[in-house]
Structure formats: C-alpha cells, structure tokens
C-alpha cells in the first residue's frame, strides 16, 4: 500500500517554530497585574513552591515556582470558587457557588467536577487526608466524604445560619463557624455537631486549628462600620476569648496557623494581623497594599501566601513577620502612562501609585510618591525627567510631582492651585504645561520646578493637553472646549470643535495633524492645526479615553471595556483590535509604529510589539513524498 506523507525542510521547521513563538506575543497581551486582575478569593500552598488561588467566575491561577510565573488551568466551571484545601502537593478540593465542588490530583494542573447533591453556596472546606473531608455552606449545610469526594453525605448541623468556615485536625475533631457568631464542634466526624458559645453575634468568616485544642476564628462586627473580630480558644472551644490588640481594624476574612503559636489573619483594606502566642495578642503589620485580602495559607512554619483584590499576592518566608509582593504590578486603577523608548516607561494612578519599567514592561517596580491622592497624567521628557499631576494632596497645593532621576525620588512641587490637574505635557527641555478643573492652565519654564498660572479664558474643566514643541499646544475639556496656543501659552485661543460634548483627550502628530476624543465614541480630526475639526464617521460608539499618535498616519485610541481602535490613514478609517481584556483602558503611549503600552482600571497593563496587530499566519508550501 502506498502512503503519502508531508515532509518539511529543516529551515521551514525553524521558521514555523519562530512564528509560533512570535504569535504567542503578537497583538496586545497583558503584562500586569500578574497573575491576574481578577479578585482572588482563596489560596492554598501545598508546598513551598506551589501556590493555587481561586479567582472570579471559576478561574484558577497556579504557580509552581513560588509566584515567579503563573498558569491559568481550567476549573471546568464558571461558578465562583470560594475556597480551596490541599492535603499534599497533589490532592486538593475547591468549593463554590451553586454547590460546586472540583478536585485535583495533580497539584492543581487539572480539575474534575464532583456531584455535591446540593445547589446552595459552599463556602468552607477541610480535608485531613486524600479521602476524608468536610464542606460547609449556606443554610447550615454540612457535607461529608470518606471516599475523596466521589460521594458526599449531608450531615445535620442543627442550624440554618450560613456556615462560612470549617477546620478539622483529624478525621473526628472539627469546628465550623458562620453567621450570627455560630460555632459548631464535632468529635465524631460530624455524626453530631454541638453548638459552642462564642460570645459574639456577628459573622465569623474563617476558623483555623493547629491541634485539637488551639484554635482561632475571625470575622467582623458592625458598629456604624464593619470592624474585625478575633476569637481564640486554648481548650478546643470549651471557651472562646477575644484576641487583644486588634483595635478597630477593618473586617477580617481569613486566618491560618503557621505553627502552634504563630498565626496570621487578613482582611479588608490590606489588613494583616499576626499573633505569636496562639491568638491571645495580635500586632497590626505594616500595610503592603490597600486592596482587600481574602485568603492566607501556610505551607509550613515559614512559608505562606496571601491573596486578595485585583490579583494581589503576597509571600512570606519568615512565618509572616514580613510580606513581599511577588505579584506583578498593582490592583489600583492606572490612569496615565509615558514611555520614552521601547524599554523605559512610567505608569501612574490611584493613591499616588507610580510604577516604573526599564525592560519594556517585563517587570514593573513600585516607586515612592510624596502624596496619597490619585494621579491623572504623567509625561516624561527623557529617561530621567518626568512630571506627574493629579488631585491635590489633601487641602494643600501640591498636585504636581517631579523627578529628575527616573523616579528614584519624586518631589511635590508647589502648584499654587487647589484644582485637580488632569493633563500634563512635557516635550521641550524646560517647558511643561498642566491643565485642570475650572479652566486651570499652569506653565513651567524650568522643567517643572516652578509653575505660573496662565489665562485660559474659560472656566470649563480641562482634561487633556498636547504640545508638539515649546510653543505649540492644544488643550481640551468640557462643553466641546478646544484651546490653542502658538506662543507657549501666553495667549490661548478658543477653536470651534463642532460638538457640545466633553472632550477627554487630545494628541498631535505635528503642528497640523491632531485627533481629539469626546463622549459617546466621538472622534474629531484636524489637519490644519485646529482651524477646522471634523467628526470621524465610525461604527464604534464606545466611550473613548485616550489617543496617541505614532506618526501622521498612525494613531491608536483606547477606552472602556478594553476597546482599542487603530488608524493607519490619519483617522479617515478605524479598525478594532483585540485587547484580551474587558477592563476600562484609560491611557496609551507609543514609542514607534510597533511598540506601545496601554493602562487602565484594576492595574491593567497591556503591551504590544506588533502595533497591536496579530502576526499573519505563515503557511509553508507542502512537499509530498512517497513512503512504501
């Protein structure tokens, strides 16, 4: 019999491999936050290297190198997974909404659904070995398995209160906690559950036991606002006592023992508390992040992980004495970005967040800001000199920050105004311009060290500004406002935009060619320095946020819901590009026709080295040979 087979020359194989590698990074791809921008709900650390975290909508993120790199295995469900428990490096179970239970036998690489027999929300899970486990959830639900989850048997809890956490120390002894201060205890594997007196009446969200006697439960109580609650027991729950030194911290969501004395509790607004005496006294640790922290887990006495809002992950190697952030980027909204070359860029946003990269976004490093309020714009002249502007710092001026060393140090500059500053342009050696609310325009002629207010002729809020040299610039804002200067801002002249809508962003390729973005997907274009502005006809009605020019013909617009548009004919026509995200994108910076970075809500950072275009598919010509 004759068989036809295809053989490829060696050079074609190499080409295919290279093409496959380039396709993996073609178009727009996410650089940060990494591992995800999702809200992380729970974490397990089966050993010192493996981290498995549950995210929104059934998503899972997993690391096998202590958080250096991450993968996203499929859970097989879109239901939210609320918590996860591993008994060894291989075997784990996660539970979630609508009675969801999924199980892994390979360290979280693959997951298999298990029938729970219920549709209620499952919130807590505890396994003591590969076979024996207990799950708790809404309406007092308790389920038990002794065959690794192949079958689950309901148990009588004696309560209809939601059960939110469970911890077993062996096959017989376990404790469950929940709403209304509920604490249940079993010493016979759940055949019977006994109510214990907690002394509190608010929600207990999590429980951890080191052995049959030493346990800690955490939750919250309401006193106008929600505050954290900690109970500990030295006698298996015969008595529960309030932990000392907690103070009025925000709500607490999870607790985990590292050893018999040391435990860590985490909660809202980046709260981390630590005890070294079994829960009797607690110390509030230095806040590493401001996001809510939802999960904490220790692999052994020293190594542990915390996860939280917008992909935050923290890591400890000293039993929780200190925590570092291996997660890449931030979970806070990023509203501005400025690159000076393909490698060097700065992003800025909420809570005076400033991130810096010197490797094209492969890594982003947090920089120290002198303020705490949001930053709305950033502009760098070169790798060293940059200016960021935003909301005033409290009730005093200082909505301008300046660096001359690439962000190693940032200094608050006296702006002389209390208005919010929304845009800045720093394109000449000493000249910079910032714009803001109430028609504010500020000018610096000494690289941002001092600022002088200019007459704008308007009280409309200004949201964007773009200069092409020290003299020629355009500012845009409310009610279709467009202002133009050709003398460095000594005089500003109103231009007719043709729209009453708020204009949020403007960019110029040169002194004549510019694009402005307004509400409701409006794109305006000029080729005569703003003498006339023409509305572009597009089929995209998305809310646009920012525009950047590459050259006279090529520009990119970013906006809400991850929308990205690109033109290669100066704005005559626009094509949508795949961003891979639904997060709102708020700023974009191009350094050449191929290399760009976009930033947005929840710390989203996207990058492209192909101009946002997916690489074309290369099909080598087949060569047929005969095999007999």
N, C-alpha and C positions, 0 to 999 in steps of 0.2 A: 504494500500500500504506500502511496506517495503522500507525504505530509508537507504542506507549505508552512514555513516559519519566517518570521521577520528578524533580521539581524541589523544592528545599527553600528556604524563606525564608532571607534572609541571617542573621537572628537565630538560626535553628536551626543554620546552619553554624558560627557563632561559638560557640554552646553546645556543639556536638559537639567543636570544637577544644579548648575549655577542658576538657571532660570527658575527652578523650583525654590531655591534659596531666596532669590530676589522677590518672587511672588509673595513669600511669607511676610515681607516688609514693604510691599508696594501699597500704593494708595495711602490712606490715613490709618494709623494704628495708635493704640493707647500706650502712652509712656507712664502715666501716673493718674490717679493713685494706683499703686500696685500693692497687693494682688487684685484689688477691685475697688470700684466706687460704691459698691453695694453696702447696705447696712449689715454688718456681721453680728449674728445673734448668739453664737456659742462657739466654743473652741475645745478641742481635745489635743493633748500632747502625749501620744502613745509612747514615745521615747524622746531622747534629747534632740533628735534630728527631725522627726515627723511632726507636722502641725496640720490639723484638719479643722476647718472652720465652716460653719453653716451661714449661708447668706440668704438674701431675699429670694422669694419665688423658687425655692427648691435648689438654688445654686449652691455649689460647694467649691471652696478653694483649698488647695493642698500643697504643702511644701515638704520635701524630703531632705532639705539641707538647711534647716533651722531658719527658714524665712528668706534665704537669699534669692531663690527662684520659686515660682508658683505655677501650678497647673490648675485646670478647672474641670475636674471629672464630672460626668453626668450622674445626677442622682436618680434619674428616671421619673421625677415628679416636678410639677410646677408649684406644688403646695409649699408654703413656708415651713422650713425645718427649724424647730425652736431650740433643740439641744442635742447633744451627742455624747456618747460614752464609749471609751475603748477599754478593753481588759488586757490587751497586749498590743504589740506593734502591728498585728494583722487584723484583729477582730474588733469591730465596732458597730454600734447601733445608733441611728438618729431618729428622732420622732418629731412630728409636727402637726399642722392643721389637718382637719378632716380625717383624723385617725391614722395619719400617715406614719408608717414605720419602714425604714430602709436599713439594710445591713450590708456590711463589707467584710470580706475575709482576706483581703489583700492590702490592708493598710489604707483603705480609702480610695484606691485607684478605680475600682468598680463597685457599684451598689445594686442590690436586689431588693425589690419591694416585698414586704411581708403583710399578710392579712391580719389586721388588728381586731376585726369584728366590731368596730365602732366608728362613728363619724365625728366624734367630739374632738376638740383640740387636745393634743397630747403635748405636755409641756416639760415633763421631767422624766429622766431615765437613769437607771443604775444597774449595772451588771457586776457580779462578783467573780464570774468565770465565763467561759465561752457559751455555757448552756443556760445559766441561771440569771434572770434579770427581772426588773420591775419597772413599769411605766405608770406615770400618773398624769391626770389632766383635768379638764373641766368637769363640773357637776360631781365631784368626788370620785371620779373614775380612777380605778387601780386595775392594772393588768399584770399578769404574772406568766413567765415562761420558764420551763425547765428543759427545753429542747432547742435552745439557741434561736427562738423566735419562730420556729415552724408553726407552733400553735401558741395562742395567748388565751389565758383564762381570766375572766373578770373576778375580782375579789370584792368583798363587802367592806367599804371604808367606814360606814356609819355617819357620813356627812354628805351634804350636797354642795358644800363650798368647793370652789376651784382649788385643786392641788397643783402647786407650781414647781415643787422641787422634791426630790427623793434621794436618799443616800443609804446604801446597805454596806455593812462592814464584813458580813459573811452571808451564807445562804439563809440564815434565820433572822438576823437582827438588822432592822432598818427603821428609818424615820422619814416621814413625809410632812411637808409644810405647805401652807396655802393661804388663801384669803381669810380675813377676819381673825387673824392670829392663830389659825388652825395648826396644831402639831399632833401628828399621829405616830404611834410607836408599835412595832411588832417584834416579837421574839420567836415566832414560829413560821417565818417565811411568808407572812401575810395571811395565814389562815384566820387570824384575828388581829384587829387593829384597835389600839386603846388611845383615847384622847388624852393628851397631856396638857397641863396648864401652862400657857405661855406668858400670861400676864399682859398681853397686848391684844389689840382688836383690829389692827390694820393688817395689810398684806405682808406675808413672809414669802419672798420670791425664790429663795435658794437655801439649801442646807448642805453641810459637809461634816462628815465624821471621820476622825483619824482612827479611832478604835471604838469598842462598844460603849465607852464612857464619854470621851471627849468629842463634843460637837459644837457647831456654830451655825446659827441661822441669821439671815439678813433680809431686810425688806424696807418698808417705808411707813411713815405715819403722816397724817395731814394736820397741819396747824396754820391754816391760811395758805401755806405752800407745802409741798411734799418734802420730807426730810428722811434721812437714813435711819434705820433701826438695826441694832445688832443685839442678839441674844447668844449666850453661851451656856453650855452645861458641862460640868465635870463628872456627872453621875448618870449618864445615859438618859437624861431627860427627866429624872425624878424632880429636879429643879432646873429652871431656866432663869438666868440672871442677865441684867442689862450690861453690855460692854461699856467700859469707861473711856473717856477721852474722845468719844465720837463727835460730840458737838452737834451743830446744826448743819451737817453735811447734806448734800442732795440725796435723792433716793438711791438705795443700793440694790443691785440686780443679781450679783453672783458672789460666791465665796468658795475658796478652795484651800485645804491644808497643804503645806509643803512638807512639814514634819509634825511631830506630836505637839510642838509648842507654837510653831510659826504658821500663820495663815494670812491670806490676802483677800480683801473684799473690794469690789469695784462697783461703780455706779455712774450716775449722770454727771455731766459737765466735767468729765475726766477725773472723777474722784477715785483715788486709790488709798485704802487704809490697810495698815499692817499691824499684826499682833505677834509678839514673841513669848506670850505667856498663856497660850491656849484660848485667847479671846477675852481675857479679863480686862486688859487695857489695849488701846489702839492709838496709832500715830498716823496722822494725815501726811501722806508723802507728797513731795513736790510734783505739781501737776505737769505732766509731759504733753498733754493735749487737752482740748476743751470739748471734744466730742463725747457723747455718752458711751460708756464702756459696759458691754453686755455679757462678757464671758471671761473667765480666768481658769487656767488649768496648769497643774504641775506634773511634769514627767517624773521627777524625783525631788529631793530636798532643795536642790539649787536651781533647776532649770524649769522655767514656766513661761506661759504666754498669756497675753490679754488681747481681746479683740473688741471692736466697737463700731460706732457710726462711721459710715463712709469709708470703709475699708481699713480703719486704723488697726494696726497690730503692734504690740509692744512685747519686748522679750527681756527676761531676767536670767542671769547666770549666778546670782548670789542669793537665792531664796526670796527674792522680792525686795531686797534692800534698795536696789536701783533698777530702773527700767529704761531700756533704749528702744528706739523706733526703727526696726528694720524695714517697715513698710515704706514704700517709695512715694514721696510727695506729701500731700495733706488732704484732709477731707473737707477743708474750708473752701468756699467759693473763691475762684481766681478770676479777677476782673480785668487784668492787664498783662501784657507780655511784650518784651522788647528784645530782639536779637540783633547783634552787631556783626556776626558772622555765623557760619554753619555750626560752630561749636558753642559759642558764648551767648547766653541769654538769661533774662531775669523775668520772673512772673510775680505778680503781687495781687493781694485780695483782702478778704475778710480778716478782722482782728490784726491788722498790720502784718499779715503773712507776707513774707518775701522768700522766694525760692531762687536758687542760682544753679545753673549748669555750665560746665566748661567742656562737656563731651557730647554736645548735641542732644542732650536730654536723656542719655543713657542713665545718668544719675542726677538727682536734684537734691540740693543741700539747703536746709533752712538757714536763713540769716537773721540776725538780731535787729529788731526795729526799736526805735526810741519811743514809739507810741503803741496804742492798742486799738485804735479805730481803723475802719476799713480804708483800704487804698483802692482808688478807682482808675488810676492811669500810671504808667511808667514809661520813661523814654531814656535811652542810653545813647550818648554821642559816640562812645567807643567802649572798649572793654573795661575801662576804669571809671569813667564819669557818667553818672546817671542821676535822674530826678524822679521821685515818686510823689504823687499828690492824692489827696482824698478828703475824708471827713476831718474836721478839726479835732484836735486832741482834747476832749472834754470841753471846757468853757474858755479855753485859751487858744490863741492863734498857734499855728504850727502844723497846718495841713500839708506842708511841703517837707520832704526829706531829701537829703542829698548825699551822694557818696562819690569819693574820688579814688577809691581803691577796689572797685569791683564789688562793693557791697560788704567787704570785711567789716567796715564800720559805716553806719548811717547816722546822719546828724539832722535833727529837726531844725528847719530854718524858719525865721520869723516872716510870716506871710503878711501880717498886718491886717488880715481879714478873718472873720469868723465863718464866712460862707464855705460851703462844701466846694472843693475843687474837683472837677470831673474829667479834665483832659489836660495833657501837657505835651509839648513838642520841643525837643532839644536837638537841633540839627546843625547848628553852627558852633564854632569854637567857644564863644562866650554867651551867645544869645539863646534864651529859652522863654517860652510863653506858656502860661497856665490859664485855664478858663473854668468858670464855675457858676454857681447859682447867683440869681439877681443880676445877671449881666456882667459878672466879675471877670475882668481880664487883668492878669499880672504879668509883668515883664522883668526879666533879669538880663543884665548885660555883663555879668561876672560869673557865668556858669552856674547860676543858682544860689550864690551866696547871699545876695540881697535882691529884694523884689520891690517893684513900683507899680502902683495901680494905674491902669490906662482907662481912658474914657471909651466905653463901648457904644454908647448911645442907645442902650436897651436895658430893660430890667428883666428880660426873659432869661430863663436858665439856659446856660450854655453847656453842652455835653461833650463836644469834641473840637479839636483844633489840629491843624496840619500846616506846617511850614515846609517850603522847599529850599529856602535859604534864609539868611538872617533877616531879610526884609519882607519876603512874600509869604503870606499865610492866610488861611481861611478858618473861621470858627462857625460852629452850627449849634442850634438849640431849639427851644420851644417855639411853637406857632410858626414853623417854617423859617425860622431865623437863619440867615446866612450873612456873615460879615466878612469883608475882605480888606487886607492891608497890603500896601507895597512899600511901606516906609518903616517896617519894624514895629508897627502898632501905634505910631504917633497919631495916625488917623485910621479909623475903621469905617468902611462904607458898607451900608446895607445893600444886599443884592436880592433880586426877585427870584425866589425859589419856585414859585408856582404852586405851592402847597401850604395849607394851614397846619399840617401835621408836625409833630415833634420830630426834629432831625437829630439822630443819635450819634452819628459817626461820619467822618469825612476823611478822604485820603487823596493825595495828588501824586501823579507820576512825574510831573514837571509843572512849570508855572501855568500851563494852559489846560492840561488834561486832569480832570478830577471826578470823583464819584462821592455822592452823599447818600446816606441811608435814612429813611424815615419810617414811621409806624406803618403797619399793615402791609409790609412787604414792598414798600415804595423804594425804588432806586432812581436817583437823579444823576445826570451826567452832564459835564461841561467840557468843551474843547477850546474855550476861549477865555479861560481864566475866571469863569463865573459871570461873564457878561450875560450869558444865557444858560439856563439849566433846563434840561429836557428829561421828562419822565421816561424810563425804560419800560417797554412792554414785556412782561414776563408772565408765566403761568404760575409763579410761586408767590403765594400770599403769606408766607411765613414771616414771623417777626424777626427782622434782621438786627444784629447788634454791633457788628464791626466790619470794616473793609480795609484791605491792604492791597497796594499796588506792587507789582513786580517790575513792570515796565509800562510803556504807553499802551500796550495792547492787553496785557495780562493782569487780572486782579481776582481776588477771592473775597467772598462775603461769608461770614459765619453768623449763626443765630440760634434761635430757640429750637429745642427738640433735636439737637445735633445736626441741624441743617447747614450744609456747605454748598455754595454756588461758585462757579468759576467761569470767567470770560477770557477769551483769547483774541477778542476783536474790539477791545476798548470799551466793552459794555453794551455793544449792539445786541449780543445774544448771551444767554447764560445757561449753563448746564449744571445739574445737580451732581454732587459727588457723594459717595458712600463714606460716612464718618465712622460707622460702627458704634455709635452711642446715641442715646436719646436725651442726654443731659443738655441743658442750655449752654451754648458756646457764646462767650462774651468778648473775646479778643483774639486777634490773629496777627502774626508777624512773619513776613517773608524776607529771606536774605538773597535768594536768587529764584530762578524760574522753577526749580525743583524742590527747594528746601524751605519748609515752613513749620510753624508751631501754632496751634490753637489751644486756648484755655477756656475753662468755664466752671459751671457750678460743681460743687462737691469735689473740688480739686482735680477735675478732669484736665488732662494734658494730652493732646493728640499731636502726632508728628508725621511728616511726610518727607520723603526724599525723591519723590516721583511727581511732584506738582499736584499731588492728590489723586493722580490717575493710577488705575490698576495696570500693571505691566501687561502688554499684549501676550497672548498665548502663542508660543512658538511650536509649530508642528514640523518636525523634520521629515524629509521625504523617506518613505519606507523603501527598504531594499529587500527583495524577495530572493530567497534561496531555497533549494530543494533538499530535503532530507529524506533518505530512503530507509 
